[in-house]
Amino acid sequence: MMKHRMAALALIVFLSACGGRQPLKPVEGQRLPAVPVGAAAAPTAAELTDPSSQARPERNVELLRQSEKRRDDPFDLPPEG
């Protein structure tokens, strides 16, 4: 029982050291991607890792206040059989 606790503690300690807090840099000998067409300058590493609004759209958290009747859908047809 004690061995399991020690193993779990060691695993937690090792995993906590995995997160890097240094700014991203290109690997030695490699360059950042080419400048996109129409852009004035090449994007930085921070700009490349920041997700776009398409990748992370804003959430609509508006709650339904009243139930609404469904409108007639002409494409909601029963299956043909």
mmCIF file of the N, C-alpha and C atoms, coordinates in Angstrom:
data_MODEL
# 
_entry.id   MODEL 
# 
loop_
_atom_site.group_PDB 
_atom_site.id 
_atom_site.type_symbol 
_atom_site.label_atom_id 
_atom_site.label_alt_id 
_atom_site.label_comp_id 
_atom_site.label_asym_id 
_atom_site.label_entity_id 
_atom_site.label_seq_id 
_atom_site.pdbx_PDB_ins_code 
_atom_site.Cartn_x 
_atom_site.Cartn_y 
_atom_site.Cartn_z 
_atom_site.occupancy 
_atom_site.B_iso_or_equiv 
_atom_site.pdbx_formal_charge 
_atom_site.auth_seq_id 
_atom_site.auth_comp_id 
_atom_site.auth_asym_id 
_atom_site.auth_atom_id 
_atom_site.pdbx_PDB_model_num 
ATOM 1   N N  . MET A 1 1  ? 0.830   -1.185 0.000   1.00 0.00 ? 1  MET A N  1 
ATOM 2   C CA . MET A 1 1  ? 0.000   0.000  0.000   1.00 0.00 ? 1  MET A CA 1 
ATOM 3   C C  . MET A 1 1  ? 0.874   1.247  0.000   1.00 0.00 ? 1  MET A C  1 
ATOM 4   N N  . MET A 1 2  ? 1.923   1.229  0.800   1.00 0.00 ? 2  MET A N  1 
ATOM 5   C CA . MET A 1 2  ? 2.824   2.382  0.888   1.00 0.00 ? 2  MET A CA 1 
ATOM 6   C C  . MET A 1 2  ? 3.585   2.571  -0.427  1.00 0.00 ? 2  MET A C  1 
ATOM 7   N N  . LYS A 1 3  ? 3.907   1.454  -1.098  1.00 0.00 ? 3  LYS A N  1 
ATOM 8   C CA . LYS A 1 3  ? 4.622   1.538  -2.371  1.00 0.00 ? 3  LYS A CA 1 
ATOM 9   C C  . LYS A 1 3  ? 3.765   2.220  -3.435  1.00 0.00 ? 3  LYS A C  1 
ATOM 10  N N  . HIS A 1 4  ? 2.461   1.935  -3.400  1.00 0.00 ? 4  HIS A N  1 
ATOM 11  C CA . HIS A 1 4  ? 1.558   2.541  -4.366  1.00 0.00 ? 4  HIS A CA 1 
ATOM 12  C C  . HIS A 1 4  ? 1.477   4.052  -4.152  1.00 0.00 ? 4  HIS A C  1 
ATOM 13  N N  . ARG A 1 5  ? 1.424   4.460  -2.905  1.00 0.00 ? 5  ARG A N  1 
ATOM 14  C CA . ARG A 1 5  ? 1.364   5.890  -2.597  1.00 0.00 ? 5  ARG A CA 1 
ATOM 15  C C  . ARG A 1 5  ? 2.654   6.596  -3.007  1.00 0.00 ? 5  ARG A C  1 
ATOM 16  N N  . MET A 1 6  ? 3.770   5.969  -2.754  1.00 0.00 ? 6  MET A N  1 
ATOM 17  C CA . MET A 1 6  ? 5.057   6.561  -3.132  1.00 0.00 ? 6  MET A CA 1 
ATOM 18  C C  . MET A 1 6  ? 5.175   6.648  -4.658  1.00 0.00 ? 6  MET A C  1 
ATOM 19  N N  . ALA A 1 7  ? 4.713   5.611  -5.362  1.00 0.00 ? 7  ALA A N  1 
ATOM 20  C CA . ALA A 1 7  ? 4.759   5.614  -6.825  1.00 0.00 ? 7  ALA A CA 1 
ATOM 21  C C  . ALA A 1 7  ? 3.861   6.717  -7.377  1.00 0.00 ? 7  ALA A C  1 
ATOM 22  N N  . ALA A 1 8  ? 2.683   6.880  -6.791  1.00 0.00 ? 8  ALA A N  1 
ATOM 23  C CA . ALA A 1 8  ? 1.766   7.931  -7.234  1.00 0.00 ? 8  ALA A CA 1 
ATOM 24  C C  . ALA A 1 8  ? 2.359   9.309  -6.959  1.00 0.00 ? 8  ALA A C  1 
ATOM 25  N N  . LEU A 1 9  ? 2.972   9.488  -5.818  1.00 0.00 ? 9  LEU A N  1 
ATOM 26  C CA . LEU A 1 9  ? 3.599   10.761 -5.480  1.00 0.00 ? 9  LEU A CA 1 
ATOM 27  C C  . LEU A 1 9  ? 4.749   11.067 -6.435  1.00 0.00 ? 9  LEU A C  1 
ATOM 28  N N  . ALA A 1 10 ? 5.560   10.059 -6.737  1.00 0.00 ? 10 ALA A N  1 
ATOM 29  C CA . ALA A 1 10 ? 6.669   10.246 -7.674  1.00 0.00 ? 10 ALA A CA 1 
ATOM 30  C C  . ALA A 1 10 ? 6.156   10.600 -9.062  1.00 0.00 ? 10 ALA A C  1 
ATOM 31  N N  . LEU A 1 11 ? 5.076   9.961  -9.487  1.00 0.00 ? 11 LEU A N  1 
ATOM 32  C CA . LEU A 1 11 ? 4.486   10.246 -10.793 1.00 0.00 ? 11 LEU A CA 1 
ATOM 33  C C  . LEU A 1 11 ? 3.980   11.678 -10.847 1.00 0.00 ? 11 LEU A C  1 
ATOM 34  N N  . ILE A 1 12 ? 3.332   12.131 -9.800  1.00 0.00 ? 12 ILE A N  1 
ATOM 35  C CA . ILE A 1 12 ? 2.829   13.509 -9.747  1.00 0.00 ? 12 ILE A CA 1 
ATOM 36  C C  . ILE A 1 12 ? 3.983   14.498 -9.813  1.00 0.00 ? 12 ILE A C  1 
ATOM 37  N N  . VAL A 1 13 ? 5.052   14.225 -9.079  1.00 0.00 ? 13 VAL A N  1 
ATOM 38  C CA . VAL A 1 13 ? 6.214   15.123 -9.091  1.00 0.00 ? 13 VAL A CA 1 
ATOM 39  C C  . VAL A 1 13 ? 6.836   15.179 -10.483 1.00 0.00 ? 13 VAL A C  1 
ATOM 40  N N  . PHE A 1 14 ? 6.982   14.026 -11.132 1.00 0.00 ? 14 PHE A N  1 
ATOM 41  C CA . PHE A 1 14 ? 7.581   13.997 -12.470 1.00 0.00 ? 14 PHE A CA 1 
ATOM 42  C C  . PHE A 1 14 ? 6.696   14.706 -13.490 1.00 0.00 ? 14 PHE A C  1 
ATOM 43  N N  . LEU A 1 15 ? 5.387   14.507 -13.409 1.00 0.00 ? 15 LEU A N  1 
ATOM 44  C CA . LEU A 1 15 ? 4.482   15.139 -14.359 1.00 0.00 ? 15 LEU A CA 1 
ATOM 45  C C  . LEU A 1 15 ? 4.386   16.641 -14.145 1.00 0.00 ? 15 LEU A C  1 
ATOM 46  N N  . SER A 1 16 ? 4.556   17.095 -12.917 1.00 0.00 ? 16 SER A N  1 
ATOM 47  C CA . SER A 1 16 ? 4.476   18.532 -12.661 1.00 0.00 ? 16 SER A CA 1 
ATOM 48  C C  . SER A 1 16 ? 5.654   19.276 -13.272 1.00 0.00 ? 16 SER A C  1 
ATOM 49  N N  . ALA A 1 17 ? 6.736   18.580 -13.550 1.00 0.00 ? 17 ALA A N  1 
ATOM 50  C CA . ALA A 1 17 ? 7.913   19.216 -14.141 1.00 0.00 ? 17 ALA A CA 1 
ATOM 51  C C  . ALA A 1 17 ? 7.843   19.260 -15.663 1.00 0.00 ? 17 ALA A C  1 
ATOM 52  N N  . CYS A 1 18 ? 6.781   18.714 -16.257 1.00 0.00 ? 18 CYS A N  1 
ATOM 53  C CA . CYS A 1 18 ? 6.696   18.631 -17.717 1.00 0.00 ? 18 CYS A CA 1 
ATOM 54  C C  . CYS A 1 18 ? 6.344   19.964 -18.374 1.00 0.00 ? 18 CYS A C  1 
ATOM 55  N N  . GLY A 1 19 ? 5.622   20.824 -17.716 1.00 0.00 ? 19 GLY A N  1 
ATOM 56  C CA . GLY A 1 19 ? 5.160   22.070 -18.335 1.00 0.00 ? 19 GLY A CA 1 
ATOM 57  C C  . GLY A 1 19 ? 6.272   23.088 -18.463 1.00 0.00 ? 19 GLY A C  1 
ATOM 58  N N  . GLY A 1 20 ? 6.524   23.543 -19.686 1.00 0.00 ? 20 GLY A N  1 
ATOM 59  C CA . GLY A 1 20 ? 7.539   24.569 -19.904 1.00 0.00 ? 20 GLY A CA 1 
ATOM 60  C C  . GLY A 1 20 ? 6.937   25.954 -19.795 1.00 0.00 ? 20 GLY A C  1 
ATOM 61  N N  . ARG A 1 21 ? 7.688   26.890 -19.297 1.00 0.00 ? 21 ARG A N  1 
ATOM 62  C CA . ARG A 1 21 ? 7.207   28.257 -19.147 1.00 0.00 ? 21 ARG A CA 1 
ATOM 63  C C  . ARG A 1 21 ? 8.083   29.240 -19.910 1.00 0.00 ? 21 ARG A C  1 
ATOM 64  N N  . GLN A 1 22 ? 8.868   28.752 -20.835 1.00 0.00 ? 22 GLN A N  1 
ATOM 65  C CA . GLN A 1 22 ? 9.730   29.624 -21.612 1.00 0.00 ? 22 GLN A CA 1 
ATOM 66  C C  . GLN A 1 22 ? 9.043   29.946 -22.930 1.00 0.00 ? 22 GLN A C  1 
ATOM 67  N N  . PRO A 1 23 ? 9.348   31.110 -23.524 1.00 0.00 ? 23 PRO A N  1 
ATOM 68  C CA . PRO A 1 23 ? 8.730   31.449 -24.807 1.00 0.00 ? 23 PRO A CA 1 
ATOM 69  C C  . PRO A 1 23 ? 9.176   30.469 -25.890 1.00 0.00 ? 23 PRO A C  1 
ATOM 70  N N  . LEU A 1 24 ? 8.289   30.227 -26.846 1.00 0.00 ? 24 LEU A N  1 
ATOM 71  C CA . LEU A 1 24 ? 8.592   29.299 -27.929 1.00 0.00 ? 24 LEU A CA 1 
ATOM 72  C C  . LEU A 1 24 ? 9.611   29.899 -28.887 1.00 0.00 ? 24 LEU A C  1 
ATOM 73  N N  . LYS A 1 25 ? 10.518  29.085 -29.355 1.00 0.00 ? 25 LYS A N  1 
ATOM 74  C CA . LYS A 1 25 ? 11.526  29.500 -30.325 1.00 0.00 ? 25 LYS A CA 1 
ATOM 75  C C  . LYS A 1 25 ? 11.621  28.409 -31.380 1.00 0.00 ? 25 LYS A C  1 
ATOM 76  N N  . PRO A 1 26 ? 11.985  28.787 -32.618 1.00 0.00 ? 26 PRO A N  1 
ATOM 77  C CA . PRO A 1 26 ? 12.158  27.728 -33.620 1.00 0.00 ? 26 PRO A CA 1 
ATOM 78  C C  . PRO A 1 26 ? 13.346  26.833 -33.259 1.00 0.00 ? 26 PRO A C  1 
ATOM 79  N N  . VAL A 1 27 ? 13.288  25.596 -33.711 1.00 0.00 ? 27 VAL A N  1 
ATOM 80  C CA . VAL A 1 27 ? 14.360  24.644 -33.463 1.00 0.00 ? 27 VAL A CA 1 
ATOM 81  C C  . VAL A 1 27 ? 15.622  25.140 -34.167 1.00 0.00 ? 27 VAL A C  1 
ATOM 82  N N  . GLU A 1 28 ? 16.759  24.887 -33.558 1.00 0.00 ? 28 GLU A N  1 
ATOM 83  C CA . GLU A 1 28 ? 18.038  25.306 -34.123 1.00 0.00 ? 28 GLU A CA 1 
ATOM 84  C C  . GLU A 1 28 ? 18.160  24.817 -35.565 1.00 0.00 ? 28 GLU A C  1 
ATOM 85  N N  . GLY A 1 29 ? 18.434  25.725 -36.488 1.00 0.00 ? 29 GLY A N  1 
ATOM 86  C CA . GLY A 1 29 ? 18.602  25.368 -37.891 1.00 0.00 ? 29 GLY A CA 1 
ATOM 87  C C  . GLY A 1 29 ? 17.311  25.424 -38.690 1.00 0.00 ? 29 GLY A C  1 
ATOM 88  N N  . GLN A 1 30 ? 16.171  25.649 -38.041 1.00 0.00 ? 30 GLN A N  1 
ATOM 89  C CA . GLN A 1 30 ? 14.905  25.761 -38.766 1.00 0.00 ? 30 GLN A CA 1 
ATOM 90  C C  . GLN A 1 30 ? 14.362  27.172 -38.645 1.00 0.00 ? 30 GLN A C  1 
ATOM 91  N N  . ARG A 1 31 ? 13.573  27.554 -39.645 1.00 0.00 ? 31 ARG A N  1 
ATOM 92  C CA . ARG A 1 31 ? 12.991  28.896 -39.647 1.00 0.00 ? 31 ARG A CA 1 
ATOM 93  C C  . ARG A 1 31 ? 11.495  28.795 -39.395 1.00 0.00 ? 31 ARG A C  1 
ATOM 94  N N  . LEU A 1 32 ? 10.910  29.953 -39.085 1.00 0.00 ? 32 LEU A N  1 
ATOM 95  C CA . LEU A 1 32 ? 9.461   30.025 -38.964 1.00 0.00 ? 32 LEU A CA 1 
ATOM 96  C C  . LEU A 1 32 ? 8.857   29.893 -40.360 1.00 0.00 ? 32 LEU A C  1 
ATOM 97  N N  . PRO A 1 33 ? 7.565   29.612 -40.469 1.00 0.00 ? 33 PRO A N  1 
ATOM 98  C CA . PRO A 1 33 ? 6.935   29.508 -41.789 1.00 0.00 ? 33 PRO A CA 1 
ATOM 99  C C  . PRO A 1 33 ? 7.099   30.806 -42.593 1.00 0.00 ? 33 PRO A C  1 
ATOM 100 N N  . ALA A 1 34 ? 6.960   30.685 -43.908 1.00 0.00 ? 34 ALA A N  1 
ATOM 101 C CA . ALA A 1 34 ? 7.103   31.839 -44.804 1.00 0.00 ? 34 ALA A CA 1 
ATOM 102 C C  . ALA A 1 34 ? 6.027   32.882 -44.515 1.00 0.00 ? 34 ALA A C  1 
ATOM 103 N N  . VAL A 1 35 ? 6.283   34.089 -44.964 1.00 0.00 ? 35 VAL A N  1 
ATOM 104 C CA . VAL A 1 35 ? 5.334   35.184 -44.773 1.00 0.00 ? 35 VAL A CA 1 
ATOM 105 C C  . VAL A 1 35 ? 4.094   34.895 -45.627 1.00 0.00 ? 35 VAL A C  1 
ATOM 106 N N  . PRO A 1 36 ? 2.901   34.944 -45.034 1.00 0.00 ? 36 PRO A N  1 
ATOM 107 C CA . PRO A 1 36 ? 1.681   34.700 -45.811 1.00 0.00 ? 36 PRO A CA 1 
ATOM 108 C C  . PRO A 1 36 ? 1.488   35.771 -46.886 1.00 0.00 ? 36 PRO A C  1 
ATOM 109 N N  . VAL A 1 37 ? 0.829   35.392 -47.961 1.00 0.00 ? 37 VAL A N  1 
ATOM 110 C CA . VAL A 1 37 ? 0.563   36.319 -49.054 1.00 0.00 ? 37 VAL A CA 1 
ATOM 111 C C  . VAL A 1 37 ? -0.287  37.465 -48.533 1.00 0.00 ? 37 VAL A C  1 
ATOM 112 N N  . GLY A 1 38 ? 0.134   38.676 -48.798 1.00 0.00 ? 38 GLY A N  1 
ATOM 113 C CA . GLY A 1 38 ? -0.607  39.858 -48.388 1.00 0.00 ? 38 GLY A CA 1 
ATOM 114 C C  . GLY A 1 38 ? -0.255  40.365 -47.005 1.00 0.00 ? 38 GLY A C  1 
ATOM 115 N N  . ALA A 1 39 ? 0.568   39.645 -46.257 1.00 0.00 ? 39 ALA A N  1 
ATOM 116 C CA . ALA A 1 39 ? 0.955   40.086 -44.909 1.00 0.00 ? 39 ALA A CA 1 
ATOM 117 C C  . ALA A 1 39 ? 2.216   40.934 -45.001 1.00 0.00 ? 39 ALA A C  1 
ATOM 118 N N  . ALA A 1 40 ? 2.328   41.910 -44.117 1.00 0.00 ? 40 ALA A N  1 
ATOM 119 C CA . ALA A 1 40 ? 3.485   42.796 -44.127 1.00 0.00 ? 40 ALA A CA 1 
ATOM 120 C C  . ALA A 1 40 ? 4.704   42.133 -43.484 1.00 0.00 ? 40 ALA A C  1 
ATOM 121 N N  . ALA A 1 41 ? 4.481   41.289 -42.495 1.00 0.00 ? 41 ALA A N  1 
ATOM 122 C CA . ALA A 1 41 ? 5.591   40.649 -41.787 1.00 0.00 ? 41 ALA A CA 1 
ATOM 123 C C  . ALA A 1 41 ? 5.218   39.212 -41.450 1.00 0.00 ? 41 ALA A C  1 
ATOM 124 N N  . ALA A 1 42 ? 6.243   38.427 -41.158 1.00 0.00 ? 42 ALA A N  1 
ATOM 125 C CA . ALA A 1 42 ? 6.016   37.033 -40.769 1.00 0.00 ? 42 ALA A CA 1 
ATOM 126 C C  . ALA A 1 42 ? 5.397   36.995 -39.370 1.00 0.00 ? 42 ALA A C  1 
ATOM 127 N N  . PRO A 1 43 ? 4.448   36.091 -39.125 1.00 0.00 ? 43 PRO A N  1 
ATOM 128 C CA . PRO A 1 43 ? 3.850   36.005 -37.790 1.00 0.00 ? 43 PRO A CA 1 
ATOM 129 C C  . PRO A 1 43 ? 4.856   35.476 -36.770 1.00 0.00 ? 43 PRO A C  1 
ATOM 130 N N  . THR A 1 44 ? 4.720   35.938 -35.553 1.00 0.00 ? 44 THR A N  1 
ATOM 131 C CA . THR A 1 44 ? 5.605   35.484 -34.476 1.00 0.00 ? 44 THR A CA 1 
ATOM 132 C C  . THR A 1 44 ? 5.118   34.134 -33.967 1.00 0.00 ? 44 THR A C  1 
ATOM 133 N N  . ALA A 1 45 ? 5.916   33.506 -33.132 1.00 0.00 ? 45 ALA A N  1 
ATOM 134 C CA . ALA A 1 45 ? 5.533   32.212 -32.563 1.00 0.00 ? 45 ALA A CA 1 
ATOM 135 C C  . ALA A 1 45 ? 4.264   32.343 -31.735 1.00 0.00 ? 45 ALA A C  1 
ATOM 136 N N  . ALA A 1 46 ? 4.113   33.442 -31.006 1.00 0.00 ? 46 ALA A N  1 
ATOM 137 C CA . ALA A 1 46 ? 2.911   33.645 -30.190 1.00 0.00 ? 46 ALA A CA 1 
ATOM 138 C C  . ALA A 1 46 ? 1.678   33.792 -31.074 1.00 0.00 ? 46 ALA A C  1 
ATOM 139 N N  . GLU A 1 47 ? 1.817   34.485 -32.194 1.00 0.00 ? 47 GLU A N  1 
ATOM 140 C CA . GLU A 1 47 ? 0.683   34.652 -33.105 1.00 0.00 ? 47 GLU A CA 1 
ATOM 141 C C  . GLU A 1 47 ? 0.296   33.320 -33.762 1.00 0.00 ? 47 GLU A C  1 
ATOM 142 N N  . LEU A 1 48 ? 1.306   32.486 -34.037 1.00 0.00 ? 48 LEU A N  1 
ATOM 143 C CA . LEU A 1 48 ? 1.022   31.198 -34.667 1.00 0.00 ? 48 LEU A CA 1 
ATOM 144 C C  . LEU A 1 48 ? 0.332   30.232 -33.707 1.00 0.00 ? 48 LEU A C  1 
ATOM 145 N N  . THR A 1 49 ? 0.588   30.344 -32.415 1.00 0.00 ? 49 THR A N  1 
ATOM 146 C CA . THR A 1 49 ? -0.012  29.422 -31.454 1.00 0.00 ? 49 THR A CA 1 
ATOM 147 C C  . THR A 1 49 ? -1.326  29.945 -30.877 1.00 0.00 ? 49 THR A C  1 
ATOM 148 N N  . ASP A 1 50 ? -1.693  31.191 -31.159 1.00 0.00 ? 50 ASP A N  1 
ATOM 149 C CA . ASP A 1 50 ? -2.956  31.755 -30.689 1.00 0.00 ? 50 ASP A CA 1 
ATOM 150 C C  . ASP A 1 50 ? -4.069  31.271 -31.610 1.00 0.00 ? 50 ASP A C  1 
ATOM 151 N N  . PRO A 1 51 ? -5.079  30.537 -31.090 1.00 0.00 ? 51 PRO A N  1 
ATOM 152 C CA . PRO A 1 51 ? -6.130  30.018 -31.971 1.00 0.00 ? 51 PRO A CA 1 
ATOM 153 C C  . PRO A 1 51 ? -6.988  31.139 -32.544 1.00 0.00 ? 51 PRO A C  1 
ATOM 154 N N  . SER A 1 52 ? -7.411  30.958 -33.777 1.00 0.00 ? 52 SER A N  1 
ATOM 155 C CA . SER A 1 52 ? -8.253  31.962 -34.427 1.00 0.00 ? 52 SER A CA 1 
ATOM 156 C C  . SER A 1 52 ? -9.681  31.869 -33.896 1.00 0.00 ? 52 SER A C  1 
ATOM 157 N N  . SER A 1 53 ? -10.505 32.838 -34.254 1.00 0.00 ? 53 SER A N  1 
ATOM 158 C CA . SER A 1 53 ? -11.899 32.809 -33.801 1.00 0.00 ? 53 SER A CA 1 
ATOM 159 C C  . SER A 1 53 ? -12.648 31.660 -34.456 1.00 0.00 ? 53 SER A C  1 
ATOM 160 N N  . GLN A 1 54 ? -12.187 31.197 -35.619 1.00 0.00 ? 54 GLN A N  1 
ATOM 161 C CA . GLN A 1 54 ? -12.819 30.034 -36.240 1.00 0.00 ? 54 GLN A CA 1 
ATOM 162 C C  . GLN A 1 54 ? -12.476 28.764 -35.471 1.00 0.00 ? 54 GLN A C  1 
ATOM 163 N N  . ALA A 1 55 ? -11.256 28.680 -34.963 1.00 0.00 ? 55 ALA A N  1 
ATOM 164 C CA . ALA A 1 55 ? -10.842 27.499 -34.225 1.00 0.00 ? 55 ALA A CA 1 
ATOM 165 C C  . ALA A 1 55 ? -11.507 27.437 -32.855 1.00 0.00 ? 55 ALA A C  1 
ATOM 166 N N  . ARG A 1 56 ? -11.736 28.587 -32.242 1.00 0.00 ? 56 ARG A N  1 
ATOM 167 C CA . ARG A 1 56 ? -12.377 28.648 -30.921 1.00 0.00 ? 56 ARG A CA 1 
ATOM 168 C C  . ARG A 1 56 ? -13.486 29.684 -30.961 1.00 0.00 ? 56 ARG A C  1 
ATOM 169 N N  . PRO A 1 57 ? -14.644 29.349 -31.507 1.00 0.00 ? 57 PRO A N  1 
ATOM 170 C CA . PRO A 1 57 ? -15.732 30.331 -31.573 1.00 0.00 ? 57 PRO A CA 1 
ATOM 171 C C  . PRO A 1 57 ? -16.265 30.666 -30.185 1.00 0.00 ? 57 PRO A C  1 
ATOM 172 N N  . GLU A 1 58 ? -16.839 31.845 -30.082 1.00 0.00 ? 58 GLU A N  1 
ATOM 173 C CA . GLU A 1 58 ? -17.424 32.252 -28.810 1.00 0.00 ? 58 GLU A CA 1 
ATOM 174 C C  . GLU A 1 58 ? -18.667 31.417 -28.539 1.00 0.00 ? 58 GLU A C  1 
ATOM 175 N N  . ARG A 1 59 ? -18.921 31.170 -27.271 1.00 0.00 ? 59 ARG A N  1 
ATOM 176 C CA . ARG A 1 59 ? -20.092 30.390 -26.892 1.00 0.00 ? 59 ARG A CA 1 
ATOM 177 C C  . ARG A 1 59 ? -21.298 31.284 -26.745 1.00 0.00 ? 59 ARG A C  1 
ATOM 178 N N  . ASN A 1 60 ? -22.420 30.795 -27.192 1.00 0.00 ? 60 ASN A N  1 
ATOM 179 C CA . ASN A 1 60 ? -23.673 31.499 -26.980 1.00 0.00 ? 60 ASN A CA 1 
ATOM 180 C C  . ASN A 1 60 ? -24.330 30.858 -25.769 1.00 0.00 ? 60 ASN A C  1 
ATOM 181 N N  . VAL A 1 61 ? -24.351 31.573 -24.666 1.00 0.00 ? 61 VAL A N  1 
ATOM 182 C CA . VAL A 1 61 ? -24.885 31.006 -23.428 1.00 0.00 ? 61 VAL A CA 1 
ATOM 183 C C  . VAL A 1 61 ? -26.276 31.546 -23.113 1.00 0.00 ? 61 VAL A C  1 
ATOM 184 N N  . GLU A 1 62 ? -26.932 32.075 -24.138 1.00 0.00 ? 62 GLU A N  1 
ATOM 185 C CA . GLU A 1 62 ? -28.274 32.591 -23.922 1.00 0.00 ? 62 GLU A CA 1 
ATOM 186 C C  . GLU A 1 62 ? -29.210 31.435 -23.581 1.00 0.00 ? 62 GLU A C  1 
ATOM 187 N N  . LEU A 1 63 ? -29.890 31.545 -22.473 1.00 0.00 ? 63 LEU A N  1 
ATOM 188 C CA . LEU A 1 63 ? -30.783 30.485 -22.040 1.00 0.00 ? 63 LEU A CA 1 
ATOM 189 C C  . LEU A 1 63 ? -32.149 30.647 -22.686 1.00 0.00 ? 63 LEU A C  1 
ATOM 190 N N  . LEU A 1 64 ? -32.818 29.542 -22.887 1.00 0.00 ? 64 LEU A N  1 
ATOM 191 C CA . LEU A 1 64 ? -34.170 29.568 -23.428 1.00 0.00 ? 64 LEU A CA 1 
ATOM 192 C C  . LEU A 1 64 ? -35.108 30.031 -22.317 1.00 0.00 ? 64 LEU A C  1 
ATOM 193 N N  . ARG A 1 65 ? -35.765 31.166 -22.523 1.00 0.00 ? 65 ARG A N  1 
ATOM 194 C CA . ARG A 1 65 ? -36.630 31.735 -21.491 1.00 0.00 ? 65 ARG A CA 1 
ATOM 195 C C  . ARG A 1 65 ? -38.054 31.170 -21.582 1.00 0.00 ? 65 ARG A C  1 
ATOM 196 N N  . GLN A 1 66 ? -38.545 30.952 -22.793 1.00 0.00 ? 66 GLN A N  1 
ATOM 197 C CA . GLN A 1 66 ? -39.879 30.406 -22.977 1.00 0.00 ? 66 GLN A CA 1 
ATOM 198 C C  . GLN A 1 66 ? -39.800 29.313 -24.031 1.00 0.00 ? 66 GLN A C  1 
ATOM 199 N N  . SER A 1 67 ? -40.669 28.325 -23.888 1.00 0.00 ? 67 SER A N  1 
ATOM 200 C CA . SER A 1 67 ? -40.691 27.299 -24.920 1.00 0.00 ? 67 SER A CA 1 
ATOM 201 C C  . SER A 1 67 ? -41.368 27.880 -26.155 1.00 0.00 ? 67 SER A C  1 
ATOM 202 N N  . GLU A 1 68 ? -40.857 27.506 -27.293 1.00 0.00 ? 68 GLU A N  1 
ATOM 203 C CA . GLU A 1 68 ? -41.404 28.018 -28.549 1.00 0.00 ? 68 GLU A CA 1 
ATOM 204 C C  . GLU A 1 68 ? -41.863 26.836 -29.389 1.00 0.00 ? 68 GLU A C  1 
ATOM 205 N N  . LYS A 1 69 ? -42.952 27.032 -30.109 1.00 0.00 ? 69 LYS A N  1 
ATOM 206 C CA . LYS A 1 69 ? -43.421 25.988 -31.012 1.00 0.00 ? 69 LYS A CA 1 
ATOM 207 C C  . LYS A 1 69 ? -42.493 25.920 -32.205 1.00 0.00 ? 69 LYS A C  1 
ATOM 208 N N  . ARG A 1 70 ? -42.276 24.697 -32.663 1.00 0.00 ? 70 ARG A N  1 
ATOM 209 C CA . ARG A 1 70 ? -41.440 24.536 -33.852 1.00 0.00 ? 70 ARG A CA 1 
ATOM 210 C C  . ARG A 1 70 ? -42.184 25.024 -35.080 1.00 0.00 ? 70 ARG A C  1 
ATOM 211 N N  . ARG A 1 71 ? -41.418 25.677 -35.951 1.00 0.00 ? 71 ARG A N  1 
ATOM 212 C CA . ARG A 1 71 ? -42.006 26.087 -37.220 1.00 0.00 ? 71 ARG A CA 1 
ATOM 213 C C  . ARG A 1 71 ? -42.076 24.869 -38.134 1.00 0.00 ? 71 ARG A C  1 
ATOM 214 N N  . ASP A 1 72 ? -42.963 24.919 -39.094 1.00 0.00 ? 72 ASP A N  1 
ATOM 215 C CA . ASP A 1 72 ? -43.118 23.822 -40.036 1.00 0.00 ? 72 ASP A CA 1 
ATOM 216 C C  . ASP A 1 72 ? -41.866 23.730 -40.897 1.00 0.00 ? 72 ASP A C  1 
ATOM 217 N N  . ASP A 1 73 ? -41.320 22.522 -40.988 1.00 0.00 ? 73 ASP A N  1 
ATOM 218 C CA . ASP A 1 73 ? -40.120 22.283 -41.784 1.00 0.00 ? 73 ASP A CA 1 
ATOM 219 C C  . ASP A 1 73 ? -40.506 21.459 -43.006 1.00 0.00 ? 73 ASP A C  1 
ATOM 220 N N  . PRO A 1 74 ? -40.472 22.034 -44.213 1.00 0.00 ? 74 PRO A N  1 
ATOM 221 C CA . PRO A 1 74 ? -40.881 21.285 -45.397 1.00 0.00 ? 74 PRO A CA 1 
ATOM 222 C C  . PRO A 1 74 ? -39.934 20.135 -45.747 1.00 0.00 ? 74 PRO A C  1 
ATOM 223 N N  . PHE A 1 75 ? -38.746 20.121 -45.176 1.00 0.00 ? 75 PHE A N  1 
ATOM 224 C CA . PHE A 1 75 ? -37.777 19.073 -45.467 1.00 0.00 ? 75 PHE A CA 1 
ATOM 225 C C  . PHE A 1 75 ? -37.800 17.933 -44.439 1.00 0.00 ? 75 PHE A C  1 
ATOM 226 N N  . ASP A 1 76 ? -38.616 18.052 -43.409 1.00 0.00 ? 76 ASP A N  1 
ATOM 227 C CA . ASP A 1 76 ? -38.736 17.007 -42.393 1.00 0.00 ? 76 ASP A CA 1 
ATOM 228 C C  . ASP A 1 76 ? -39.761 15.981 -42.880 1.00 0.00 ? 76 ASP A C  1 
ATOM 229 N N  . LEU A 1 77 ? -39.307 15.070 -43.735 1.00 0.00 ? 77 LEU A N  1 
ATOM 230 C CA . LEU A 1 77 ? -40.199 14.089 -44.353 1.00 0.00 ? 77 LEU A CA 1 
ATOM 231 C C  . LEU A 1 77 ? -40.006 12.726 -43.712 1.00 0.00 ? 77 LEU A C  1 
ATOM 232 N N  . PRO A 1 78 ? -41.043 11.907 -43.702 1.00 0.00 ? 78 PRO A N  1 
ATOM 233 C CA . PRO A 1 78 ? -40.876 10.547 -43.171 1.00 0.00 ? 78 PRO A CA 1 
ATOM 234 C C  . PRO A 1 78 ? -40.019 9.724  -44.127 1.00 0.00 ? 78 PRO A C  1 
ATOM 235 N N  . PRO A 1 79 ? -39.365 8.692  -43.631 1.00 0.00 ? 79 PRO A N  1 
ATOM 236 C CA . PRO A 1 79 ? -38.529 7.868  -44.512 1.00 0.00 ? 79 PRO A CA 1 
ATOM 237 C C  . PRO A 1 79 ? -39.393 7.115  -45.530 1.00 0.00 ? 79 PRO A C  1 
ATOM 238 N N  . GLU A 1 80 ? -38.816 6.982  -46.704 1.00 0.00 ? 80 GLU A N  1 
ATOM 239 C CA . GLU A 1 80 ? -39.521 6.225  -47.759 1.00 0.00 ? 80 GLU A CA 1 
ATOM 240 C C  . GLU A 1 80 ? -39.267 4.751  -47.550 1.00 0.00 ? 80 GLU A C  1 
ATOM 241 N N  . GLY A 1 81 ? -40.260 3.961  -47.747 1.00 0.00 ? 81 GLY A N  1 
ATOM 242 C CA . GLY A 1 81 ? -40.027 2.548  -47.498 1.00 0.00 ? 81 GLY A CA 1 
ATOM 243 C C  . GLY A 1 81 ? -40.797 1.719  -48.371 1.00 0.00 ? 81 GLY A C  1 
# 
